[in-house]
Protein backbone atom coordinates (compact mmCIF):
# COMPACT_ATOMS: atom_id res chain seq x y z
CA UNK A 1 0.00 0.00 0.00
CA UNK A 2 1.39 3.41 -0.98
CA UNK A 3 1.96 6.25 1.49
CA UNK A 4 -0.90 8.28 -0.02
CA UNK A 5 -3.38 5.42 0.41
CA UNK A 6 -2.25 4.84 3.99
CA UNK A 7 -2.81 8.53 4.79
CA UNK A 8 -6.26 8.46 3.18
CA UNK A 9 -7.16 5.35 5.18
CA UNK A 10 -6.02 7.01 8.44
CA UNK A 11 -7.99 10.18 7.67
CA UNK A 12 -11.08 8.09 6.94
CA UNK A 13 -10.68 6.30 10.29
CA UNK A 14 -10.34 9.64 12.09
CA UNK A 15 -13.50 11.00 10.45
CA UNK A 16 -15.42 7.81 11.29
CA UNK A 17 -14.14 8.06 14.88
CA UNK A 18 -15.37 11.66 15.02
CA UNK A 19 -18.81 10.68 13.71
CA UNK A 20 -18.97 7.85 16.26
CA UNK A 21 -18.09 10.24 19.09
CA UNK A 22 -20.75 12.69 17.98
CA UNK A 23 -23.46 10.05 17.74
CA UNK A 24 -22.52 8.05 20.83
CA UNK A 25 -21.05 10.55 23.31
CA UNK A 26 -23.22 13.50 22.33
CA UNK A 27 -26.31 11.85 20.86
CA UNK A 28 -26.60 8.91 23.28
CA UNK A 29 -24.86 10.03 26.50
CA UNK A 30 -25.79 13.72 26.01
CA UNK A 31 -22.24 14.95 26.78
CA UNK A 32 -21.87 18.10 24.70
CA UNK A 33 -18.42 19.60 25.49
CA UNK A 34 -15.31 17.51 26.13
CA UNK A 35 -15.57 15.07 23.24
CA UNK A 36 -15.68 17.85 20.61
CA UNK A 37 -12.03 18.74 21.26
CA UNK A 38 -11.16 15.58 19.36
CA UNK A 39 -12.63 17.22 16.25
CA UNK A 40 -9.93 19.89 16.36
CA UNK A 41 -7.28 17.17 16.15
CA UNK A 42 -8.98 15.66 13.09
CA UNK A 43 -9.33 19.06 11.41
CA UNK A 44 -5.68 20.02 12.08
CA UNK A 45 -4.31 16.67 10.88
CA UNK A 46 -6.35 16.84 7.66
CA UNK A 47 -5.41 20.52 7.24
CA UNK A 48 -1.73 19.62 7.34
CA UNK A 49 -2.30 17.34 4.36
CA UNK A 50 -5.06 19.03 2.33
CA UNK A 51 -4.74 22.71 3.25
CA UNK A 52 -7.87 24.87 3.20
CA UNK A 53 -10.01 21.86 2.25
CA UNK A 54 -9.93 21.02 5.96
CA UNK A 55 -12.55 23.78 6.28
CA UNK A 56 -15.07 21.41 4.70
CA UNK A 57 -14.34 18.81 7.40
CA UNK A 58 -14.83 21.51 10.04
CA UNK A 59 -18.12 22.48 8.38
CA UNK A 60 -19.19 18.82 8.25
CA UNK A 61 -18.58 18.25 11.97
CA UNK A 62 -20.15 21.61 12.80
CA UNK A 63 -23.35 20.73 10.92
CA UNK A 64 -23.36 17.25 12.51
CA UNK A 65 -23.00 18.78 15.97
CA UNK A 66 -25.82 21.27 15.31
CA UNK A 67 -28.06 18.49 13.96
CA UNK A 68 -27.54 16.27 17.02
CA UNK A 69 -28.11 19.24 19.37
CA UNK A 70 -31.32 20.11 17.53
CA UNK A 71 -32.52 16.51 17.81
CA UNK A 72 -31.79 16.48 21.57
CA UNK A 73 -33.07 19.95 22.44
CA UNK A 74 -35.62 20.65 19.73
CA UNK A 75 -33.84 23.91 18.95
CA UNK A 76 -30.52 25.17 17.65
CA UNK A 77 -28.24 25.79 20.62
CA UNK A 78 -25.88 28.79 20.59
CA UNK A 79 -22.97 26.65 21.85
CA UNK A 80 -23.35 24.37 18.83
CA UNK A 81 -23.30 27.33 16.45
CA UNK A 82 -20.15 28.73 18.12
CA UNK A 83 -18.50 25.32 18.11
CA UNK A 84 -19.33 24.82 14.42
CA UNK A 85 -17.92 28.25 13.65
CA UNK A 86 -14.69 27.43 15.49
CA UNK A 87 -14.35 24.16 13.57
CA UNK A 88 -14.51 26.12 10.32
CA UNK A 89 -12.13 28.83 11.55
CA UNK A 90 -9.54 26.27 12.72
CA UNK A 91 -9.74 24.43 9.39
CA UNK A 92 -9.37 27.70 7.45
CA UNK A 93 -6.46 29.02 9.58
CA UNK A 94 -4.50 25.77 9.65
CA UNK A 95 -5.15 25.14 5.95
CA UNK A 96 -4.10 28.69 5.01
CA UNK A 97 -0.86 28.42 6.98
CA UNK A 98 -0.07 25.04 5.44
CA UNK A 99 -0.75 26.27 1.90
CA UNK A 100 1.38 29.35 2.54
CA UNK A 101 4.23 27.15 3.77
CA UNK A 102 3.82 24.81 0.81
CA UNK A 103 3.97 27.82 -1.51
CA UNK A 104 7.24 28.96 0.09
CA UNK A 105 8.55 25.41 -0.15
CA UNK A 106 7.72 25.25 -3.86
CA UNK A 107 9.42 28.60 -4.43
CA UNK A 108 12.51 27.39 -2.58
CA UNK A 109 12.58 24.20 -4.62
CA UNK A 110 12.26 26.18 -7.84
CA UNK A 111 15.05 28.52 -6.75
CA UNK A 112 17.22 25.56 -5.77
CA UNK A 113 16.61 23.98 -9.17
CA UNK A 114 17.50 27.26 -10.87
CA UNK A 115 20.64 27.52 -8.76
CA UNK A 116 21.61 23.96 -9.62
CA UNK A 117 21.06 24.68 -13.30
CA UNK A 118 23.09 27.88 -13.04
CA UNK A 119 25.84 26.09 -11.17
CA UNK A 120 25.95 23.34 -13.79
CA UNK A 121 26.08 25.94 -16.57
CA UNK A 122 28.79 27.86 -14.72
CA UNK A 123 30.87 24.72 -14.19
CA UNK A 124 30.47 23.75 -17.84
CA UNK A 125 31.51 27.23 -18.98
CA UNK A 126 34.39 27.19 -16.52
CA UNK A 127 35.61 23.83 -17.83
CA UNK A 128 35.54 25.20 -21.38
CA UNK A 129 37.40 28.35 -20.33
CA UNK A 130 39.98 26.32 -18.44
CA UNK A 131 40.45 24.08 -21.47
CA UNK A 132 40.82 27.10 -23.74
CA UNK A 133 43.25 28.84 -21.38
CA UNK A 134 45.22 25.59 -20.98
CA UNK A 135 45.59 25.19 -24.74
CA UNK A 136 46.47 28.87 -25.18
CA UNK A 137 48.92 28.78 -22.30
CA UNK A 138 50.58 25.66 -23.72
CA UNK A 139 50.98 27.26 -27.16
CA UNK A 140 52.36 30.52 -25.73
CA UNK A 141 54.75 28.62 -23.49
CA UNK A 142 56.04 26.62 -26.44
CA UNK A 143 56.68 29.80 -28.41
CA UNK A 144 58.43 31.38 -25.42
CA UNK A 145 60.67 28.33 -25.13
CA UNK A 146 61.64 28.76 -28.79
CA UNK A 147 62.15 32.50 -28.27
CA UNK A 148 64.38 31.93 -25.26
CA UNK A 149 66.43 29.39 -27.19
CA UNK A 150 67.01 31.84 -30.07
CA UNK A 151 67.83 34.65 -27.63
CA UNK A 152 70.38 32.42 -25.92
CA UNK A 153 71.99 31.54 -29.26
CA UNK A 154 71.99 35.19 -30.30
CA UNK A 155 73.59 36.23 -27.02
CA UNK A 156 76.39 33.72 -27.53
CA UNK A 157 77.22 35.10 -30.98
CA UNK A 158 76.87 38.81 -30.15
CA UNK A 159 80.01 40.70 -29.19
CA UNK A 160 78.52 44.19 -29.07
CA UNK A 161 78.10 45.13 -25.39
CA UNK A 162 75.04 47.33 -25.93
CA UNK A 163 73.28 44.64 -27.97
CA UNK A 164 74.24 42.08 -25.31
CA UNK A 165 72.58 44.23 -22.64
CA UNK A 166 69.39 44.51 -24.70
CA UNK A 167 69.37 40.76 -25.31
CA UNK A 168 69.77 40.07 -21.59
CA UNK A 169 66.84 42.35 -20.74
CA UNK A 170 64.73 40.73 -23.48
CA UNK A 171 65.57 37.26 -22.18
CA UNK A 172 64.73 38.34 -18.63
CA UNK A 173 61.34 39.72 -19.78
CA UNK A 174 60.58 36.50 -21.66
CA UNK A 175 61.46 34.44 -18.57
CA UNK A 176 59.15 36.62 -16.46
CA UNK A 177 56.30 36.04 -18.91
CA UNK A 178 57.00 32.31 -18.78
CA UNK A 179 56.86 32.34 -14.95
CA UNK A 180 53.60 34.29 -15.02
CA UNK A 181 52.05 31.80 -17.44
CA UNK A 182 53.12 28.93 -15.21
CA UNK A 183 51.65 30.79 -12.24
CA UNK A 184 48.26 31.20 -13.96
CA UNK A 185 48.24 27.44 -14.56
CA UNK A 186 48.70 26.77 -10.87
CA UNK A 187 46.00 29.22 -9.78
CA UNK A 188 43.37 28.78 -12.50
CA UNK A 189 41.03 26.89 -10.13
CA UNK A 190 40.77 29.56 -7.42
CA UNK A 191 37.17 29.75 -6.17
CA UNK A 192 35.93 27.07 -8.57
CA UNK A 193 35.57 24.20 -6.08
CA UNK A 194 33.57 24.39 -2.85
CA UNK A 195 35.50 25.14 0.37
CA UNK A 196 36.71 22.10 2.29
CA UNK A 197 37.99 21.11 5.71
CA UNK A 198 41.77 20.75 5.42
CA UNK A 199 44.51 19.71 7.81
CA UNK A 200 47.44 22.15 7.28
CA UNK A 201 49.91 19.98 9.21
CA UNK A 202 49.26 16.91 7.08
CA UNK A 203 49.22 18.96 3.89
CA UNK A 204 52.65 20.41 4.70
CA UNK A 205 54.07 17.01 5.57
CA UNK A 206 52.77 15.64 2.26
CA UNK A 207 54.25 18.58 0.34
CA UNK A 208 57.64 18.60 2.08
CA UNK A 209 59.52 16.17 -0.23
CA UNK A 210 58.68 18.34 -3.26
CA UNK A 211 59.66 21.69 -1.69
CA UNK A 212 63.46 21.45 -2.33
CA UNK A 213 64.27 22.95 1.05
CA UNK A 214 67.94 21.95 0.99
CA UNK A 215 69.56 22.81 4.34
CA UNK A 216 66.53 24.85 5.47
CA UNK A 217 64.59 23.25 8.34
CA UNK A 218 60.79 23.13 8.14
CA UNK A 219 59.16 22.97 11.59
CA UNK A 220 55.43 22.18 11.77
CA UNK A 221 53.61 22.71 15.08
CA UNK A 222 49.94 22.65 14.11
CA UNK A 223 48.65 19.69 16.16
CA UNK A 224 45.33 18.46 14.72
CA UNK A 225 44.19 21.89 13.49
CA UNK A 226 41.79 21.85 10.53
CA UNK A 227 40.77 24.88 8.46
CA UNK A 228 37.66 25.44 6.33
CA UNK A 229 38.96 27.11 3.16
CA UNK A 230 39.25 26.98 -0.61
CA UNK A 231 41.03 23.81 -1.84
CA UNK A 232 43.78 26.10 -3.20
CA UNK A 233 44.89 26.80 0.40
CA UNK A 234 47.88 24.48 -0.13
CA UNK A 235 49.15 26.89 -2.79
CA UNK A 236 49.48 29.56 -0.10
CA UNK A 237 51.86 27.35 1.88
CA UNK A 238 53.88 26.73 -1.28
CA UNK A 239 53.99 30.44 -2.10
CA UNK A 240 55.08 31.49 1.40
CA UNK A 241 57.84 28.86 1.47
CA UNK A 242 58.96 29.73 -2.08
CA UNK A 243 59.15 33.43 -1.19
CA UNK A 244 61.22 32.63 1.90
CA UNK A 245 63.66 30.51 -0.11
CA UNK A 246 63.89 33.04 -2.97
CA UNK A 247 63.96 36.32 -1.12
CA UNK A 248 64.66 35.51 2.54
CA UNK A 249 68.41 35.81 2.25
CA UNK A 250 70.04 33.73 4.98
CA UNK A 251 66.97 31.63 5.89
CA UNK A 252 67.84 28.53 7.90
CA UNK A 253 64.49 27.75 9.54
CA UNK A 254 60.85 28.02 8.46
CA UNK A 255 58.14 27.39 11.04
CA UNK A 256 54.37 26.90 10.89
CA UNK A 257 52.52 27.23 14.21
CA UNK A 258 49.33 28.73 15.61
CA UNK A 259 47.91 30.81 18.44
CA UNK A 260 44.41 30.41 19.83
CA UNK A 261 42.32 33.14 21.45
CA UNK A 262 38.69 34.11 21.98
CA UNK A 263 38.75 35.79 18.55
CA UNK A 264 39.74 32.57 16.79
CA UNK A 265 42.95 30.99 15.53
CA UNK A 266 46.02 32.74 14.11
CA UNK A 267 48.05 30.46 11.84
CA UNK A 268 51.66 31.68 11.83
CA UNK A 269 54.35 31.40 9.15
CA UNK A 270 57.80 32.57 10.30
CA UNK A 271 61.36 32.43 9.02
CA UNK A 272 64.72 33.79 10.22
CA UNK A 273 65.63 35.63 7.02
CA UNK A 274 66.02 39.32 6.29
CA UNK A 275 62.32 40.14 6.69
CA UNK A 276 60.25 42.80 4.95
CA UNK A 277 60.68 46.58 5.35
CA UNK A 278 57.81 48.34 7.14
CA UNK A 279 56.89 50.42 4.09
CA UNK A 280 56.35 47.25 2.03
CA UNK A 281 54.26 45.22 4.46
CA UNK A 282 50.99 46.13 2.68
CA UNK A 283 52.45 46.59 -0.79
CA UNK A 284 53.49 42.93 -0.97
CA UNK A 285 49.78 42.00 -1.20
CA UNK A 286 49.18 44.31 -4.17
CA UNK A 287 48.84 42.80 -7.64
CA UNK A 288 52.09 43.02 -9.60
CA UNK A 289 54.32 43.95 -6.65
CA UNK A 290 57.39 41.78 -6.16
CA UNK A 291 60.47 40.37 -7.82
CA UNK A 292 58.98 37.19 -9.28
CA UNK A 293 55.45 37.15 -10.80
CA UNK A 294 53.96 39.74 -8.47
CA UNK A 295 50.76 37.75 -7.99
CA UNK A 296 51.55 35.21 -5.27
CA UNK A 297 50.61 37.11 -2.12
CA UNK A 298 47.83 39.00 -3.90
CA UNK A 299 46.14 35.72 -4.84
CA UNK A 300 46.89 34.26 -1.40
CA UNK A 301 44.79 37.02 0.15
CA UNK A 302 42.03 36.40 -2.43
CA UNK A 303 42.00 32.65 -1.70
CA UNK A 304 41.74 33.21 2.04
CA UNK A 305 39.02 35.83 1.62
CA UNK A 306 36.70 33.28 -0.02
CA UNK A 307 35.87 31.82 3.43
CA UNK A 308 36.46 34.95 5.53
CA UNK A 309 40.13 34.35 6.39
CA UNK A 310 42.73 37.13 6.20
CA UNK A 311 46.51 37.50 6.09
CA UNK A 312 49.00 40.18 7.12
CA UNK A 313 52.75 40.49 7.69
CA UNK A 314 53.93 41.50 11.18
CA UNK A 315 57.60 40.48 11.22
CA UNK A 316 60.55 42.69 12.14
CA UNK A 317 62.82 43.79 9.30
CA UNK A 318 66.29 42.13 9.47
CA UNK A 319 64.89 39.44 11.85
CA UNK A 320 62.61 37.51 9.50
CA UNK A 321 59.05 37.48 8.21
CA UNK A 322 55.95 36.63 10.22
CA UNK A 323 52.74 36.10 8.26
CA UNK A 324 49.58 35.85 10.37
CA UNK A 325 46.57 34.10 8.84
CA UNK A 326 43.50 34.96 10.92
CA UNK A 327 40.86 32.21 11.07
CA UNK A 328 37.55 33.25 12.71
CA UNK A 329 35.37 30.92 14.83
CA UNK A 330 33.43 28.39 12.75
CA UNK A 331 36.24 28.19 10.17
CA UNK A 332 38.58 26.06 12.27
CA UNK A 333 38.34 22.96 14.41
CA UNK A 334 40.54 20.23 15.79
CA UNK A 335 40.37 16.59 14.71
CA UNK A 336 37.30 14.94 16.20
CA UNK A 337 35.27 18.15 16.42
CA UNK A 338 32.39 18.83 14.03
CA UNK A 339 31.59 22.43 13.12
CA UNK A 340 29.99 22.29 9.63
CA UNK A 341 29.65 19.52 7.04
CA UNK A 342 33.10 18.85 5.63
CA UNK A 343 34.93 17.55 2.60
CA UNK A 344 38.48 16.29 2.78
CA UNK A 345 41.63 17.88 1.40
CA UNK A 346 42.60 16.83 -2.13
CA UNK A 347 46.03 15.62 -0.97
CA UNK A 348 45.66 12.03 0.38
CA UNK A 349 47.88 12.81 3.36
CA UNK A 350 45.46 15.53 4.45
CA UNK A 351 42.60 13.09 4.94
CA UNK A 352 41.33 12.34 8.43
N, C-alpha and C positions, 0 to 999 in steps of 0.2 A: 504494500500500500504506500502511495506517495505521501510526501509531507503535506501537500495541499489537501488531500483527502482526509488525512488524519486530523488536521485542523478543523475541517468542515464537520467531521464526525464529533469532535469535542464540542464545537460550538452548538451543534444540534442537541447534544446531551445537556449542555448548560441551559439552553432554552427550554427543553422539556422539564428539567429540574425546576426552573423558575415557574413554569405553568403549574407543575405539581404542587409547589409551595403555595402558590396563589389559591388554587382550588382546595387544597387540604387544610393548610394552616389558617388561611383567611376565610375561605368559604365554609369549611367544616367546623374548625375550632374557634372561629371568630376572633382570631388574633390579628390585629390590623397594622402593627407598627414594626416590630423587630425583624420579621422575616423579609420585609421589603428591601432591607439593606443588601441582601444577596443580589438583588436586581442590578444594583450599581456595579457590582463585580462583573456580572455578565455583560453589561453595557460597555464597561471600560475595556474588557478583554476583546470584545468584538470590534470596538472602536480602534484598538491598536492594530487590528488586521484590515478592517474595511473602511476606516476613516469616518467621514460624515454619515455613511449609511447606517452607523450605529444609532443614529437618531430615530430610524424607523423601528428598531428594537425597543428603544425607550418609549416610543409612541405606542407600540404594541402592548407592552407591559402596563403602561399608564391606562390605556383603554380597558385592558383586562381587569385592572384593579378597580377602576370606576364601575365597571359592569358588575363585579362581585359585590362591591359596596352597595350599589343600587338594589341588587337582589336581596341583600341582607336587611337594608334599612328602608327600602321603598323610596329612597330619594338619593340624589347625588350629594355626597358628603364633600365639604370643602377640603378636608385633609386629603381625600383621594385626588381631587383636582390639583392641589399643590404638589402632591407626590408625583402625579403624572407629568406635571410641568417640569419638575426637577429631573425626572428620567430623561426627558427630551433635551433639557439644557446640558446635562452631563454628557449625553451622546454627542450633541453638537460641539461642545467645547473640546472633549477628548478627540473626536474625529477631526476637528479643525486643526488642532495642534499636531496630530499625527500626519495629516496631509501636508501641513506646512513643513514639518521635518522631512517628510519624504521628498518634497519639492527641493529642499536644500540638498538632500542627499543626491538627488538626480543631477542637480547642477554641479555638485562636487565631482560626481562620476564623469560628467561630460567634460569638465575642466581638466580632470586627471587624464582622460583619454586624449584631449587636445594637447596636454603637456607631453604625454608619451609620444604622440605623433610628432610634435615639434622636436622633442629630444632625438627621436629616431632620424628625422630629417637633418637635424643639426649634426648628429654623429656621421651620417652618410656624407654630408657636405664636407665635414671635417676630414673624413678619410680621403675624399677625393683631393682636397686641398693639400693634405699631407703627402699624398702620392705625387701630386704635381710638383710640390716644393722639393720632394726627395729627388725626383727625376731632374728638375732644374738645377738643384744643388750639385748633383752628381756630374752633370754636364759642365757646369761652371768650374767645379773643382778639377775636372780633367783638363780643361783649357788652362787653368792656372798652373797646373803641374807642368804642362808643356811650356807655358810662358816662363816659368821659373827656370826650367832646364835651358831654354835659349838665352835667358839673361845670364845664367851662370857661365855658359859657353862664351858669350859675348864679353863678359867681364874678364875671362881668362886671356882673351886675345886683344884686349884694349890696353894700350900703354898710356894713352892720354889721361892725366890725373883728373881733369875736370869731368871728362866723360865717365871715368871710373866712379867718381862721386855720384853722378846722376844715376848710373846703373845700380849702385848700392842702394840709393834711396828708392829707386823703382822696385828693386827686389824686396826691400823691406816692406813697401806698401803692398806688394802682391802677397807676401807672407801674412801680413795683417788681415787682408781680405780672406785668405785661406783659413786663418784661425777663426774669423768671424763666421764663415760659412759652416765650419765644423761645430761652432758653438750653437748656431741655430738648429743644427741637427739634434744636438743633445737636449735642447729646451723646447722643441716643437710641440711637446705634449703638455705644456703647462696649462692647468685648469681644465683639461679635457676629461680626465677620469675623476670619479667621485673621491672625496677625501677618505682617508683610511687611518685606522689605528696602526702605528708603527713603533717599533722598539729601536730607538737610536743606538743603544749599546750594541745590539746584535747586528744592526746594519753596518756599523763602523767596523766591527770585527770581521764581517763578511767582505767588506771592501778593502781591508788593510793589505792583503797580498798584492793588490793591483795599484797601490798608491805610490810605489817607488820612493819610499821614505828615506832609503839609504841609512845613514847614521842617526837620523832624527828619531827620537822616541815618541811614540803615540800612547798616551795614557788615557784610559777610558774609565770614568768613575760615575756611571749613570744608573747603577743598580738595575731595577726592573722597570724603569720609567718608560711609559708609552705615550706617544703624542698623536693627536688627531689632526692630520694635515694632508695636503696634496701629496700624491705619490712621488712627486718630484723632489720631496724633502731631501732625499739622499744626495741630490745634486748640490744642495747647499753645503753639505759636509765636504764634498769633493772640492767645491769652489774655495771654501775657506782654507782647506789644507793646501790646495794648489797655490793660492795667494801667499800663504806663509812660506812655502818652499821657494817660490819665485822671487818674492819681494821682501822676505823677512830678514835678509842679511845672514846673521850668524845664528839662525834658529837651531837649537839642539833638542828642544822638547815642545811637543804640542799636547794640550790636555783638554779633554771634554769632561765637564762636571755639571753640577746643578745646585741651585739654592731653592729652598722652599719657604714660602711665607704665606700670610693670609691672602695676599693678592694673587697668588698662583705660584708657578714654577718659573725660574730663570735658568735656561740652559746656557752654559758658559763655554766659549771657545777661547783658549789662551795659548800664546806662545811666548818665547823668551827672545824674540828678535828685536828689530830696531823700533817697531811700533809705528804709529801714524801720527803726524803732526796735528795739533789741535784744530788748525784752520781747515783741515781736510776731512775731519771726522764725519761730516754730513755730505761733503762732496763725493766721497767714495761710493755713495748709494745713487748718485745721479747717472743717468744714461750717457754712456760715452766717456765717462771719466775713468782714467786708469792707463796703465802701460801695456796691457794685453789687448783684450777685446773691448773693454769698457762697459760690458753688460752684466758681468757676473754678479756683483753685489746688488745692482739694480733689480735684476730678475729674482735674486734671492729674497729681497723685500717683497716683491710681487707675489711670489709663491707662498710666503708666510702669511701675507695679508688675506689670502683666499679663505682661511679659517680663523681669522682674527688674531694671528700671531704677529709679533713685531721684532725688529732687530735694530740694535744700535752698537756703536763702538765706544768703549769707555776706558781703553788702556792708557798707559802713560808713555809718551814718546821717549824713545831710547831704551825703554824697559819691556817692550813687547805689546802685542795687541790683546784686546779683551772684547770679544763680541758677546753681547747679551741678547739672547732670544727669549722674549717674554711670552709665556704661555698662560693664558687666563684659566680660571676654574672651568671645568667641563671639557677642556681640550687636552687634559692630561690625566693619567691614572697610573697605577702601578699594577704589575701582573697580578691577576686574581680579582681585581676590582672591575666593576661594570658601570660605565657612565652613560654611553649611548651605543646603539648597535654598531658593530665594528666589522671591518674587513682587514685582512692581513696585508703586511708589506709584501711588495712584489719579490724582494730578495728572499730565497728560501730560509736563510739564516735568521731572518727577522721574525719568522712565524713563531707563535706561542706554542 
